[in-house]
Amino acid sequence: MDELTHPKVIAQQLANAREFWLGYGAEGRRRGGLFMYRSGVADAQLNGVVTFSGGSFKSALEEAETAFSGLPWLWWVGPDSRPGVVGDLESHRFSQVGSMPVLAIRLDRVPRPSPMPGLEVNVVEDAAELAEWVRCWTWAFGMDTGLTAKVLRIEAARPESPGSLIRFAARLDGRIVGTAALYSSQGVAGVYVVSTLKEHRGRGIGTQLTAAALQAGHEQGLSIGTLQASSLGLPVYERMGFAEVSRYRLFAKS
């Protein structure tokens, strides 16, 4: 069996993703097999059920709908979800609105991209850089600009210990034009918040950022890198050598 697709390694990757997204939950919680993160930001990307692995679906749904009242939110379904949950969701007027492959790569096989003239990739170090970093990724992800200040407050208050969450910024002419983050947990290097401003896409900036995050994970002694890919990012990661090992389906109420 390939190391990347070993059930234990996939479970580590899913647990890494679960922990990362729960970090956006100022009111995140775990009740039995129900894991929710609630940022309070009016964007579905930052509120949701990231795992439901067991227990009463009716009770879980009631708790989720109460927690997310007045907010857009998503219910993630992956291999760590309880069998039959898709049918439960569909019977309660949920429909699939997206799908995200879970990709993995061995960190000793990550190709080093050639330097890009004029581009600098650095670790975000202070509050001013963090504010610009948040502005960049929220704009790149298509969020309402009126939400940026609240996202920044949540980002600044994330609960990770030093070194487990490292943010990277790509700069051109002194301006942040792309972002990424490394989240080290569960024995794997998770890569998140990979973004490039629209006017700078197609130039390899996402590749540079992803490679920097993975290299940092390798230097921490980790051997597996993982991420969840958007349709826009998937070709980039496939060219880097990532392989799909699992998939999340995203549901929202109709």
N, C-alpha and C positions, 0 to 999 in steps of 0.2 A: 504494500500500500504506500502511495506517495505521502511524504511527510505533510504536505500542505493539506491533503484531504483526510488525514487521520481524524477520526471523530473527536479525540481529545483536543487536537489543535484547532479544529473548527469551533469547538465549544469555548476555547480560550478567546478566539477572535470575536465570537458573539458576546461573550462576557465583557470584553474590552469595549465594544460598541455600546453595550447597555450602560456601563459605568460612565462613559464619556457623555452620553446624552442625559443621563440623570444629573450630571453636573450643571445642566442648565435649569434644573428644577428647583427654584427657590422654595417650592412647596412639593418637591418630588417625594415620592413615597413608595414603599414596598409593603404590600399586604398579601401574605402568602405567596402565590405565584403571579401576582399582579405588580408590575413595575411601571410607574408613571413618572413623567417629568412635566412640570408646569412652570413655564417661565413667566406667564402673565403677559407676554408680548403677543400682540394680535397678528401672529403669523404662524401658520400650521407647522412650519419646520421646527418650531421651538416649543411645541406642546404635544404630548402624545402618550399612548401606551406603547412602550418599547418591547415589552414581553408580557404575555399571559400564558403561563405554563400549567395552570391547574386551578381547581376550585370551581365555584359556581359562576357560570358565565353571566347569569342574570345579575348577581350581586356585583360582579366586576364591572358590568356595563353601567349599573346604577351609580357606582362609585365614580367611574370615569366621567359620566355625564354631569354629575354634580361638581366634580373638581374642575371641569373645563367649561362650565356654564359661561356663555358669552364670548368664548374664544374659539377660533379655528383650531382643529387638532386632528391628529392622525392616529390610526391604530396599526402598528407594525405586526406583520405575521411572518415568522421565519421558522427555521428548523427547531428552535427552542420554544415554539408555541405549542399549546395543547392541540392534539389532533381534533379536527372537527370545528375549530374556531372560525374558519372561513364560512362554513355553512351557518354558524350562529350569527355571524356578522351580517351575512346577506339576508338572513331571515328578519333582521332588525333594520333593514333599509340602508345598510352600508354597501358601498360599491368600491371596487378597486380603482384607485386614481393614479397609481404609479408602481414602479418596480425598481429595486436597486440590487444589482449583483454585489455579492461580497467577494472581494478579490484578495489574493495573497501572493506573496513572493518571498523567496529565501533572500535574506539580507546580504549574503555573500555573493549573490548573483545580480545585484542591482547594477545596471550599467551607469557609468559616470558620464553625464552629458558634457559636451564641449562647452566651455565658458561662452556666455552670450555677451558680446561687446556692449558695454555701458550698463549692464545689469549687475546689481549687488544684492545678494541674499544674506540677510543677517537675522540674528535672534532679536526679538522684541524685548527691550530691557526696561523701559520706564513707562510712566502713565501717559505721557504725550504720544509715544509711539503706539501704545495700546489703543488710544483713542483713534489714531489714524488707521491702524490695522482693522479695527471694528468698522469704521466708515467704509473701508475698502471692501471687506467681504460682504457686508450687508447690501451695499450698492450692487456688487457683482452678483449676489444671489437674488436680486430683484425685490428687496424689501422696501417698504415705504420709508422714505428718509425720515419721517416723523418718529420712527421707532428706534432710530440709531442710539439716541441717548439712553434709552432704557436697556437696550442690548448691552451697551458699554457698562452700565452699572452691574448687570448680571455677570458679564465676562470678568470684570474686575473682582467679583466676589466668589468666583469658582473655588471649590474647596480643596483642590489638589495640593499635595505636598510638593515642596520645591524639587524640580527636576523631573517630575512625572508628567508635567504639561509644559511643553516648550513651543512657543509661537515663532514662526518665521515670516519675514516680510521681504518681498522683492521690490527693489527701488530702481527707478529710471529717473535720471536728472533730479535725484533727491526726493522723489515722490513715490509713495507706496502704490504699486500697481497690481500686486498679487499677494496672496496669503496662504499659509498652511500651518498646521499644528501637529505636533507629535504627542500622543498620549501613550505612555508606557505603563501597562498594567496587565495582569494575568499572564505574564511571560511573553507578551507579544508587543510589537510596535504598531500602534494604530495611528493612521494618518487621517486628519480631518480638516475641514474648513479650507480645502484647496480651492482658490478662486483667482480669477484674473479679470481685471476691468475689461469691459466689452471692447473698447478701442485698442486694446493691446493683445487680444487673443490671436492664436494661430502662430505665435512666434516662439513657442517652447518654454514660456515662463512657468506654466504649470509643471512641466517636466523638471525644471530646475528646482522648484520648491519641493516637489515630492521627493526628489533624490536627496535634497538636503535633510529633510525630515527622516528619511530612511537611514541615511548615513549616521545621523545622531543616535538612532535606535541601535544600529550596529555597534557604535562606540560604547553603548551602555551594556553590551554583551548579549543583546537579544538576537535571535536567529530568524524570526518570522515577522514580516510586515503585512499589515492588513488595512483595507479601506473599503468603503461602500461607494460605488461609482454612479455618477449621474450619466445620462446618455451623452452629454457633452464631453465628459472626462474619460469615458470608457475607451475610446480609441487611443488616447494618450497612455493610459495604463497598460493596455495590451501591447503597445509598442515597447514599453519598458520591460515587459516580460511577466506581468501579473497574470494569474490564472483565476478563473471563477471557481470558487469552492462552495458557494451557497448563494441564497438570494432571499431578499426581503420583498414582501408584497405590502403595499401601503393602501389602507382603506380609510374612507371618510363617509360620513352619513350623507345620504342623498337629500 
